[in-house]
Amino acid sequence: MSESSAEAAAAAASAAAGPGWRRATGVAGVALGVLAAGAAAGVAIERMTVGRGIRRKARLALDTAAPFGTLRGTPGTAHADDGTELYYEVDDLDPDGAALAPRRRRLFGRKAPAPLTVIFSHGYCLSQDSWHFQRAALRGVVRTVHWDQRSHGRSGRGVSQVRDGIPVDIDRLGRDLKAVIDAAAPEGPLVLVGHSMGGMTVMALAAHYPELIRDRVVATAFVGTSSGRLGEVNFGLPVAGVNAVRRVLPGVLKALGQRAELVERGRRATADLFAGIIKRYSFGSRDVDPAVARFAERMIESTPIDVVAEFYPAFTEHDKTEALACFRDIPVLVLAGVDDLVTPSEHSEAIADLLPDAELVLVPDAGHLVMLEHPQVVTDRLADLLVRTGAVSTTATVGGCDSASS
């Protein structure tokens, strides 16, 4: 779609939210309009056939009927070096794992072998719940830790950002992951799994703590992520469109973050438009389960606009190519959706090129949220990785990944 169509789409979104929104997003109209143009056409067609009230009822029905985001484990809180509270949950190997710990100490003494722990790190504007299918499938098979990145999910707002105005960067997230490991899995072998920003977080951990990778990490999975050069991503846009986005989006997001309350009202008023954008940039196939699409929409919607703005600049500065060397001697899975517009599969291929022994899996008909769109593929590959570490027996049964998993 042309840039003029994009601007028209943005103008429509602005009008829906009222004059206050228009004043706050005058410049944002072009940038967001370019991103929204393709989605806006589908939304316009839908509006001609389905009333707003019906669409709202459908969303509410999906929110209450689907099980996504309902899995919970034993909660815990780690503290980053700036004091930020980082929320995590543990799914133990045995449902009564906490009760069995004293018995393990009696049987084995103080040096009882700690179990292997799989730590899942989520992506930008998501939460630990984005791993719903994999979490459901691995429950009881292996000990897992799921955590929310700072300012996301149930974790606290970044203290350095709110109190001191220090920009967040990927290095900071690597140190956050170290705090979670120290609190939730201080001993025993580790498998690190990261999606998108979560994969970058794992790379930053390696850059700052290479000895941890050497001594404790027995396998790693990089899902839909990148080691750098994200400033070159075109988001599936024409050259003119992507140039407009690159030119104005950082400043626009910063301005919007300073008017968070007003912007959040505008986001609610233009929910249909943004749902289309989210679907376009999250999934590669057209027949995504509506409940899964709505689940992704809810996670992204729940990320405050000031957090969106705060994190965005970190990605263009991200470069952890050298840190990948830390993973050369362990089993590595590199997986991406072929149709990923956010971290294109070429970035995963570049990671695999630097890790020649890694398993590279490119999933057809899949976008950025490949672990939600094609959960069985991702879970099967993770299970294979765990078998290679010896953490999971070849005879173990990893649960299925249908939409009823809970």
The 8 nearest C-alpha neighbors of each residue, nearest first, counted from 0:
[[1, 4, 36, 37, 2, 5, 3, 33],
 [2, 0, 4, 3, 5, 36, 240, 33],
 [1, 3, 5, 4, 6, 33, 240, 0],
 [4, 2, 6, 5, 1, 7, 0, 8],
 [5, 3, 7, 1, 2, 6, 8, 0],
 [4, 6, 32, 36, 33, 2, 8, 3],
 [5, 7, 9, 3, 32, 29, 8, 4],
 [8, 6, 10, 4, 5, 9, 11, 3],
 [9, 7, 5, 11, 6, 10, 32, 36],
 [8, 10, 32, 28, 6, 12, 11, 7],
 [11, 9, 13, 7, 12, 8, 6, 14],
 [10, 12, 14, 8, 13, 9, 7, 15],
 [11, 13, 9, 15, 10, 14, 269, 8],
 [14, 12, 10, 11, 21, 16, 15, 9],
 [13, 15, 11, 16, 17, 12, 10, 21],
 [16, 14, 12, 13, 17, 11, 268, 269],
 [15, 17, 265, 14, 13, 268, 20, 12],
 [16, 18, 14, 20, 19, 15, 21, 13],
 [19, 17, 21, 20, 22, 16, 14, 13],
 [20, 18, 22, 21, 17, 23, 261, 16],
 [19, 21, 23, 18, 22, 17, 16, 24],
 [22, 20, 18, 24, 13, 19, 23, 25],
 [23, 21, 19, 20, 24, 25, 18, 26],
 [24, 22, 20, 21, 25, 19, 255, 258],
 [23, 25, 27, 21, 26, 22, 28, 20],
 [26, 24, 27, 22, 21, 28, 23, 29],
 [25, 27, 28, 24, 29, 251, 30, 247],
 [28, 26, 24, 30, 25, 29, 251, 31],
 [29, 27, 9, 26, 31, 32, 30, 25],
 [28, 30, 32, 6, 27, 31, 33, 26],
 [31, 29, 244, 27, 32, 33, 28, 248],
 [30, 32, 34, 33, 28, 29, 27, 35],
 [31, 33, 9, 5, 35, 29, 6, 30],
 [32, 34, 5, 30, 36, 31, 35, 240],
 [35, 33, 31, 32, 36, 30, 276, 37],
 [36, 34, 32, 38, 33, 276, 37, 39],
 [37, 35, 5, 39, 33, 38, 32, 34],
 [38, 36, 39, 35, 40, 0, 41, 34],
 [37, 39, 275, 35, 276, 36, 41, 40],
 [40, 38, 42, 36, 41, 37, 35, 272],
 [39, 41, 43, 42, 38, 37, 44, 36],
 [42, 40, 44, 43, 39, 38, 45, 37],
 [41, 43, 39, 45, 40, 44, 46, 272],
 [44, 42, 46, 40, 45, 41, 39, 47],
 [45, 43, 41, 47, 42, 46, 40, 48],
 [44, 46, 42, 48, 47, 43, 49, 41],
 [47, 45, 43, 49, 48, 44, 42, 50],
 [48, 46, 44, 45, 49, 43, 50, 42],
 [47, 49, 45, 46, 50, 44, 43, 51],
 [48, 50, 46, 45, 47, 53, 51, 54],
 [49, 51, 53, 52, 46, 54, 48, 47],
 [52, 50, 54, 53, 55, 49, 46, 56],
 [51, 53, 55, 54, 50, 56, 49, 57],
 [52, 54, 56, 50, 55, 51, 57, 49],
 [55, 53, 57, 51, 56, 52, 58, 50],
 [54, 56, 52, 58, 57, 53, 51, 59],
 [57, 55, 59, 53, 58, 54, 60, 52],
 [56, 58, 54, 60, 55, 59, 53, 61],
 [59, 57, 61, 55, 60, 56, 62, 54],
 [58, 60, 62, 56, 61, 57, 55, 63],
 [61, 59, 57, 63, 58, 62, 64, 56],
 [60, 62, 58, 64, 59, 63, 290, 65],
 [63, 61, 59, 60, 64, 65, 58, 293],
 [62, 64, 60, 61, 65, 59, 66, 58],
 [65, 63, 61, 62, 60, 66, 290, 59],
 [64, 66, 67, 61, 63, 62, 290, 403],
 [67, 65, 69, 405, 68, 64, 403, 404],
 [68, 66, 69, 65, 131, 294, 128, 70],
 [67, 69, 128, 70, 66, 131, 129, 294],
 [68, 70, 67, 66, 71, 405, 128, 131],
 [71, 69, 68, 405, 72, 131, 67, 135],
 [70, 72, 69, 73, 88, 90, 74, 68],
 [73, 71, 88, 90, 89, 74, 70, 91],
 [72, 74, 89, 88, 90, 75, 71, 91],
 [75, 73, 88, 87, 72, 89, 76, 86],
 [74, 76, 87, 88, 86, 73, 77, 183],
 [77, 75, 86, 85, 87, 84, 78, 74],
 [78, 76, 85, 179, 182, 84, 178, 86],
 [77, 79, 84, 82, 83, 85, 178, 80],
 [78, 80, 83, 82, 175, 81, 178, 84],
 [79, 81, 82, 78, 83, 175, 178, 174],
 [82, 80, 79, 83, 159, 158, 78, 157],
 [81, 83, 79, 78, 80, 84, 158, 157],
 [84, 82, 79, 158, 157, 78, 81, 155],
 [85, 83, 78, 155, 154, 77, 76, 82],
 [86, 84, 154, 77, 76, 78, 149, 83],
 [87, 85, 76, 154, 147, 146, 153, 75],
 [86, 88, 146, 75, 145, 74, 76, 147],
 [89, 87, 74, 72, 73, 145, 144, 75],
 [90, 88, 144, 73, 72, 143, 91, 74],
 [91, 89, 72, 143, 142, 144, 73, 138],
 [92, 90, 142, 93, 96, 94, 89, 143],
 [91, 93, 142, 139, 141, 140, 96, 94],
 [92, 94, 96, 91, 95, 139, 142, 140],
 [95, 93, 96, 91, 92, 139, 90, 97],
 [94, 96, 93, 98, 97, 99, 91, 92],
 [97, 95, 93, 99, 98, 94, 91, 100],
 [96, 98, 100, 99, 95, 91, 94, 101],
 [97, 99, 95, 96, 100, 101, 102, 94],
 [98, 100, 96, 102, 97, 101, 95, 103],
 [99, 101, 103, 102, 97, 98, 96, 104],
 [102, 100, 104, 103, 99, 105, 98, 97],
 [101, 103, 105, 99, 104, 100, 106, 98],
 [104, 102, 100, 106, 101, 105, 107, 99],
 [103, 105, 108, 101, 107, 102, 106, 109],
 [106, 104, 102, 108, 103, 107, 101, 109],
 [107, 105, 103, 104, 108, 102, 111, 101],
 [106, 108, 111, 104, 105, 103, 110, 109],
 [107, 109, 104, 105, 110, 111, 106, 103],
 [108, 110, 104, 111, 107, 105, 103, 112],
 [111, 109, 108, 112, 107, 104, 113, 103],
 [110, 112, 107, 109, 108, 104, 113, 103],
 [113, 111, 110, 114, 187, 107, 186, 103],
 [112, 114, 187, 186, 111, 115, 188, 110],
 [115, 113, 187, 116, 112, 188, 142, 92],
 [114, 116, 188, 189, 187, 142, 390, 113],
 [117, 115, 142, 189, 143, 114, 190, 118],
 [116, 118, 190, 143, 189, 191, 144, 142],
 [119, 117, 144, 191, 143, 192, 145, 190],
 [118, 120, 192, 145, 193, 144, 191, 117],
 [121, 119, 197, 193, 192, 194, 146, 118],
 [122, 120, 197, 194, 127, 126, 193, 125],
 [121, 123, 196, 195, 197, 194, 125, 124],
 [122, 124, 125, 196, 121, 195, 197, 310],
 [125, 123, 299, 302, 122, 151, 307, 298],
 [126, 124, 298, 123, 122, 299, 121, 129],
 [127, 125, 152, 128, 147, 129, 121, 151],
 [126, 128, 129, 147, 146, 145, 121, 130],
 [129, 127, 68, 130, 131, 126, 67, 70],
 [128, 130, 127, 131, 126, 125, 121, 371],
 [131, 129, 128, 133, 132, 134, 127, 370],
 [132, 130, 134, 128, 129, 133, 135, 67],
 [133, 131, 135, 134, 400, 130, 374, 136],
 [134, 132, 136, 135, 130, 378, 131, 137],
 [133, 135, 131, 137, 132, 136, 130, 138],
 [134, 136, 132, 133, 138, 137, 405, 404],
 [135, 137, 398, 133, 134, 397, 138, 399],
 [138, 136, 140, 134, 135, 397, 133, 141],
 [139, 137, 140, 135, 136, 134, 90, 141],
 [138, 140, 92, 93, 141, 137, 91, 94],
 [141, 139, 137, 138, 92, 397, 142, 391],
 [140, 142, 92, 139, 137, 143, 138, 116],
 [143, 141, 92, 91, 116, 90, 117, 115],
 [144, 142, 117, 90, 116, 118, 89, 141],
 [143, 145, 89, 118, 88, 117, 119, 90],
 [144, 146, 119, 88, 127, 87, 118, 89],
 [147, 145, 87, 127, 86, 88, 120, 148],
 [146, 148, 127, 126, 152, 154, 86, 151],
 [147, 149, 151, 150, 146, 154, 85, 121],
 [148, 150, 151, 154, 157, 156, 155, 85],
 [149, 151, 156, 155, 157, 154, 148, 306],
 [152, 150, 148, 149, 147, 154, 126, 153],
 [153, 151, 126, 147, 154, 150, 125, 127],
 [152, 154, 86, 147, 151, 155, 85, 150],
 [155, 153, 85, 86, 149, 147, 152, 150],
 [156, 154, 84, 150, 83, 149, 157, 85],
 [157, 155, 150, 149, 158, 154, 83, 161],
 [156, 158, 160, 83, 159, 149, 150, 161],
 [157, 159, 161, 83, 160, 162, 156, 81],
 [160, 158, 163, 162, 165, 157, 161, 81],
 [159, 161, 164, 165, 157, 158, 163, 162],
 [162, 160, 158, 164, 159, 163, 157, 156],
 [163, 161, 159, 158, 160, 164, 165, 157],
 [164, 162, 159, 165, 160, 161, 158, 166],
 [163, 165, 160, 161, 162, 159, 166, 158],
 [164, 166, 160, 163, 159, 167, 161, 162],
 [167, 165, 160, 164, 168, 309, 159, 310],
 [166, 168, 310, 165, 171, 313, 160, 309],
 [169, 167, 313, 170, 171, 166, 172, 310],
 [168, 170, 172, 171, 200, 313, 173, 203],
 [171, 169, 173, 203, 172, 168, 174, 200],
 [170, 172, 174, 169, 173, 168, 175, 167],
 [173, 171, 175, 169, 174, 170, 200, 176],
 [174, 172, 204, 203, 200, 170, 176, 175],
 [173, 175, 177, 171, 172, 176, 204, 178],
 [176, 174, 172, 178, 173, 177, 79, 171],
 [177, 175, 179, 173, 178, 174, 180, 172],
 [176, 178, 174, 180, 175, 179, 181, 173],
 [179, 177, 175, 181, 176, 180, 79, 77],
 [178, 180, 176, 182, 177, 77, 181, 183],
 [179, 181, 184, 177, 183, 182, 178, 185],
 [182, 180, 185, 178, 179, 184, 183, 177],
 [181, 183, 179, 180, 77, 184, 185, 178],
 [182, 184, 180, 179, 181, 185, 144, 89],
 [185, 183, 180, 186, 181, 182, 116, 187],
 [184, 186, 181, 180, 182, 183, 187, 179],
 [187, 185, 184, 113, 188, 181, 114, 215],
 [186, 188, 113, 115, 114, 189, 215, 112],
 [187, 189, 115, 215, 216, 217, 116, 186],
 [190, 188, 216, 116, 115, 117, 215, 217],
 [189, 191, 117, 218, 219, 216, 217, 118],
 [192, 190, 219, 118, 117, 189, 220, 119],
 [193, 191, 220, 119, 219, 118, 120, 221],
 [194, 192, 198, 197, 120, 221, 119, 222],
 [193, 195, 222, 197, 198, 121, 122, 223],
 [194, 196, 224, 122, 223, 198, 197, 222],
 [197, 195, 122, 199, 198, 123, 194, 200],
 [198, 196, 193, 120, 121, 194, 200, 122],
 [199, 197, 193, 194, 201, 195, 200, 221],
 [198, 200, 196, 202, 197, 201, 203, 195],
 [199, 201, 173, 197, 203, 198, 202, 172],
 [200, 202, 204, 198, 199, 203, 173, 197],
 [203, 201, 199, 205, 204, 200, 322, 319],
 [204, 202, 173, 206, 200, 170, 205, 201],
 [203, 205, 173, 201, 207, 202, 206, 208],
 [206, 204, 209, 202, 208, 203, 207, 322],
 [205, 207, 203, 322, 204, 208, 209, 202],
 [208, 206, 204, 205, 209, 203, 173, 174],
 [207, 209, 205, 210, 211, 204, 206, 212],
 [210, 208, 205, 212, 211, 206, 207, 213],
 [209, 211, 213, 208, 212, 214, 205, 215],
 [212, 210, 214, 209, 213, 208, 215, 216],
 [211, 213, 216, 209, 210, 215, 214, 205],
 [214, 212, 210, 211, 215, 209, 216, 325],
 [213, 215, 211, 212, 210, 216, 188, 217],
 [214, 216, 188, 211, 212, 189, 213, 217],
 [217, 215, 189, 212, 190, 218, 188, 214],
 [216, 218, 190, 329, 189, 215, 188, 388],
 [219, 217, 330, 190, 329, 331, 216, 191],
 [218, 220, 191, 331, 190, 192, 332, 330],
 [221, 219, 332, 192, 331, 333, 222, 191],
 [220, 222, 333, 193, 198, 332, 192, 194],
 [223, 221, 194, 334, 224, 335, 193, 333],
 [224, 222, 335, 195, 194, 342, 334, 367],
 [223, 225, 195, 222, 198, 342, 194, 221],
 [226, 224, 346, 227, 347, 342, 199, 195],
 [225, 227, 319, 320, 318, 199, 350, 224],
 [226, 228, 318, 317, 229, 225, 319, 320],
 [229, 227, 230, 231, 315, 318, 226, 317],
 [230, 228, 231, 315, 232, 227, 314, 225],
 [229, 231, 315, 228, 232, 314, 316, 245],
 [230, 232, 229, 228, 233, 315, 234, 245],
 [231, 233, 229, 230, 234, 341, 342, 343],
 [232, 234, 235, 241, 236, 231, 238, 237],
 [235, 233, 340, 236, 232, 341, 241, 280],
 [234, 236, 233, 340, 237, 232, 241, 341],
 [237, 235, 234, 241, 233, 240, 238, 34],
 [238, 236, 240, 239, 241, 235, 233, 242],
 [237, 239, 241, 240, 242, 236, 233, 243],
 [240, 238, 242, 237, 241, 243, 2, 236],
 [241, 239, 243, 237, 242, 238, 236, 33],
 [240, 242, 244, 238, 243, 236, 233, 239],
 [241, 243, 245, 239, 240, 244, 246, 238],
 [244, 242, 246, 240, 241, 245, 247, 30],
 [243, 245, 30, 241, 248, 242, 246, 247],
 [246, 244, 242, 243, 247, 248, 241, 249],
 [247, 245, 243, 244, 242, 248, 249, 250],
 [246, 248, 244, 250, 245, 249, 251, 243],
 [247, 249, 251, 244, 250, 245, 252, 30],
 [250, 248, 252, 251, 247, 253, 312, 311],
 [251, 249, 253, 252, 248, 247, 254, 246],
 [250, 252, 248, 254, 253, 249, 27, 247],
 [251, 253, 308, 255, 249, 254, 250, 248],
 [252, 254, 256, 250, 251, 308, 255, 249],
 [255, 253, 251, 257, 252, 256, 250, 258],
 [254, 256, 252, 258, 257, 253, 251, 259],
 [257, 255, 305, 259, 253, 258, 254, 304],
 [256, 258, 254, 255, 259, 253, 305, 252],
 [259, 257, 255, 256, 261, 260, 262, 254],
 [258, 260, 256, 262, 261, 257, 305, 304],
 [261, 259, 263, 262, 258, 264, 257, 304],
 [260, 262, 264, 263, 259, 258, 265, 20],
 [261, 263, 265, 259, 264, 260, 258, 266],
 [264, 262, 266, 260, 265, 261, 259, 267],
 [265, 263, 267, 261, 262, 266, 268, 260],
 [264, 266, 262, 268, 16, 263, 267, 269],
 [267, 265, 263, 269, 268, 264, 270, 262],
 [266, 268, 270, 264, 265, 269, 263, 16],
 [267, 269, 265, 266, 16, 270, 264, 15],
 [270, 268, 266, 267, 272, 271, 12, 265],
 [271, 269, 267, 273, 272, 268, 266, 274],
 [272, 270, 274, 273, 269, 275, 42, 268],
 [271, 273, 275, 274, 269, 270, 39, 42],
 [272, 274, 276, 275, 270, 271, 277, 269],
 [275, 273, 271, 277, 272, 276, 270, 278],
 [274, 276, 38, 278, 273, 272, 277, 279],
 [277, 275, 273, 279, 38, 274, 278, 35],
 [278, 276, 274, 280, 275, 279, 281, 273],
 [277, 279, 281, 275, 276, 280, 282, 274],
 [280, 278, 276, 277, 281, 282, 275, 38],
 [279, 281, 277, 278, 282, 340, 276, 341],
 [282, 280, 367, 278, 368, 366, 279, 277],
 [283, 281, 366, 278, 284, 365, 367, 280],
 [282, 284, 366, 365, 364, 338, 285, 339],
 [285, 283, 364, 286, 282, 365, 287, 366],
 [284, 286, 287, 283, 282, 364, 288, 278],
 [285, 287, 284, 288, 289, 283, 282, 372],
 [288, 286, 285, 289, 284, 292, 372, 291],
 [287, 289, 291, 290, 286, 292, 372, 402],
 [290, 288, 292, 291, 287, 293, 61, 286],
 [289, 291, 293, 288, 292, 61, 294, 65],
 [292, 290, 294, 288, 293, 289, 295, 371],
 [293, 291, 289, 295, 294, 290, 296, 288],
 [292, 294, 296, 290, 291, 295, 289, 297],
 [293, 295, 291, 297, 296, 292, 290, 298],
 [296, 294, 298, 292, 293, 297, 299, 291],
 [295, 297, 293, 299, 294, 298, 300, 292],
 [298, 296, 300, 294, 295, 299, 301, 293],
 [299, 297, 295, 301, 125, 300, 296, 294],
 [298, 300, 124, 296, 301, 302, 297, 125],
 [301, 299, 297, 302, 298, 296, 303, 124],
 [300, 302, 298, 299, 297, 303, 124, 152],
 [301, 303, 300, 299, 124, 304, 151, 306],
 [304, 302, 306, 305, 301, 307, 300, 259],
 [303, 305, 307, 306, 256, 259, 308, 302],
 [304, 306, 256, 308, 307, 303, 309, 259],
 [307, 305, 309, 308, 303, 304, 310, 302],
 [306, 308, 304, 305, 309, 310, 311, 303],
 [309, 307, 252, 305, 306, 253, 311, 310],
 [308, 310, 306, 307, 311, 305, 167, 166],
 [309, 311, 308, 307, 313, 312, 167, 306],
 [310, 312, 313, 308, 309, 314, 307, 249],
 [313, 311, 314, 310, 315, 249, 316, 309],
 [314, 312, 168, 316, 311, 310, 315, 317],
 [313, 315, 317, 316, 312, 311, 229, 230],
 [314, 316, 230, 229, 317, 313, 312, 228],
 [317, 315, 314, 313, 318, 312, 227, 230],
 [316, 318, 314, 227, 315, 313, 319, 169],
 [319, 317, 227, 226, 320, 316, 228, 321],
 [318, 320, 226, 322, 321, 202, 227, 317],
 [319, 321, 226, 322, 323, 318, 227, 350],
 [320, 322, 323, 319, 324, 206, 318, 325],
 [321, 323, 206, 319, 324, 320, 325, 205],
 [324, 322, 325, 321, 320, 326, 202, 319],
 [323, 325, 322, 326, 327, 321, 354, 353],
 [324, 326, 323, 327, 322, 209, 205, 212],
 [327, 325, 324, 328, 323, 329, 331, 212],
 [328, 326, 324, 354, 329, 325, 323, 356],
 [327, 329, 326, 330, 325, 356, 324, 213],
 [328, 330, 218, 326, 327, 217, 331, 219],
 [331, 329, 218, 357, 219, 332, 328, 217],
 [332, 330, 357, 219, 220, 218, 329, 358],
 [331, 333, 220, 358, 357, 221, 359, 334],
 [332, 334, 359, 221, 220, 358, 222, 360],
 [335, 333, 360, 222, 361, 359, 223, 221],
 [336, 334, 223, 361, 344, 222, 362, 337],
 [335, 337, 365, 362, 366, 339, 338, 361],
 [336, 338, 363, 344, 362, 339, 361, 365],
 [339, 337, 366, 283, 336, 365, 340, 364],
 [338, 340, 366, 367, 343, 336, 341, 337],
 [341, 339, 234, 343, 235, 342, 280, 338],
 [340, 342, 339, 234, 343, 367, 280, 232],
 [343, 341, 224, 340, 339, 223, 225, 344],
 [344, 342, 339, 345, 340, 346, 341, 338],
 [343, 345, 347, 346, 335, 337, 336, 348],
 [346, 344, 348, 343, 347, 349, 342, 337],
 [345, 347, 349, 225, 344, 348, 343, 350],
 [348, 346, 350, 344, 349, 345, 351, 225],
 [347, 349, 345, 351, 346, 350, 352, 344],
 [348, 350, 346, 352, 347, 351, 345, 353],
 [351, 349, 347, 353, 348, 352, 354, 346],
 [350, 352, 354, 348, 353, 349, 357, 355],
 [353, 351, 349, 350, 354, 355, 348, 357],
 [352, 354, 351, 350, 355, 349, 323, 324],
 [355, 353, 351, 352, 357, 356, 327, 350],
 [356, 354, 357, 352, 353, 351, 327, 358],
 [357, 355, 354, 358, 327, 330, 331, 351],
 [358, 356, 331, 354, 355, 332, 351, 359],
 [357, 359, 332, 333, 331, 360, 356, 351],
 [360, 358, 333, 334, 357, 332, 351, 361],
 [359, 361, 334, 333, 362, 358, 335, 332],
 [362, 360, 335, 336, 337, 334, 363, 359],
 [361, 363, 336, 337, 365, 335, 360, 364],
 [364, 362, 337, 365, 336, 361, 338, 283],
 [363, 365, 283, 284, 338, 337, 362, 366],
 [366, 364, 283, 336, 363, 338, 369, 337],
 [367, 365, 339, 282, 283, 338, 336, 281],
 [366, 368, 339, 281, 369, 282, 223, 336],
 [369, 367, 281, 370, 371, 366, 282, 372],
 [368, 370, 372, 371, 367, 373, 366, 365],
 [369, 371, 374, 368, 373, 377, 372, 130],
 [372, 370, 374, 369, 368, 373, 291, 132],
 [371, 373, 369, 370, 374, 368, 282, 365],
 [374, 372, 369, 370, 376, 371, 375, 377],
 [375, 373, 370, 371, 377, 376, 372, 378],
 [374, 376, 378, 377, 400, 373, 379, 399],
 [375, 377, 379, 374, 378, 373, 380, 370],
 [376, 378, 374, 380, 375, 379, 370, 381],
 [379, 377, 381, 375, 380, 133, 376, 374],
 [380, 378, 382, 376, 381, 377, 375, 383],
 [379, 381, 383, 377, 382, 378, 384, 376],
 [380, 382, 384, 378, 383, 379, 377, 385],
 [381, 383, 379, 385, 384, 380, 378, 386],
 [384, 382, 380, 386, 381, 385, 379, 387],
 [383, 385, 381, 387, 382, 386, 380, 388],
 [386, 384, 382, 388, 387, 383, 390, 391],
 [385, 387, 391, 389, 383, 388, 384, 392],
 [386, 388, 384, 385, 389, 383, 330, 390],
 [389, 387, 385, 386, 390, 217, 384, 218],
 [388, 390, 386, 391, 387, 385, 392, 393],
 [391, 389, 388, 385, 386, 115, 392, 141],
 [392, 390, 386, 389, 385, 395, 393, 140],
 [393, 391, 395, 394, 386, 389, 390, 385],
 [392, 394, 395, 386, 391, 396, 383, 389],
 [395, 393, 392, 396, 391, 397, 386, 140],
 [396, 394, 392, 393, 397, 391, 140, 386],
 [397, 395, 398, 394, 140, 393, 392, 137],
 [396, 398, 136, 137, 395, 399, 140, 382],
 [399, 397, 136, 396, 137, 400, 135, 138],
 [400, 398, 136, 401, 397, 375, 404, 135],
 [399, 401, 132, 375, 404, 374, 136, 402],
 [400, 402, 403, 404, 399, 132, 375, 374],
 [401, 403, 404, 400, 66, 65, 132, 67],
 [402, 404, 401, 405, 66, 65, 400, 67],
 [405, 403, 402, 401, 135, 400, 132, 66],
 [404, 135, 403, 70, 66, 69, 67, 131]]
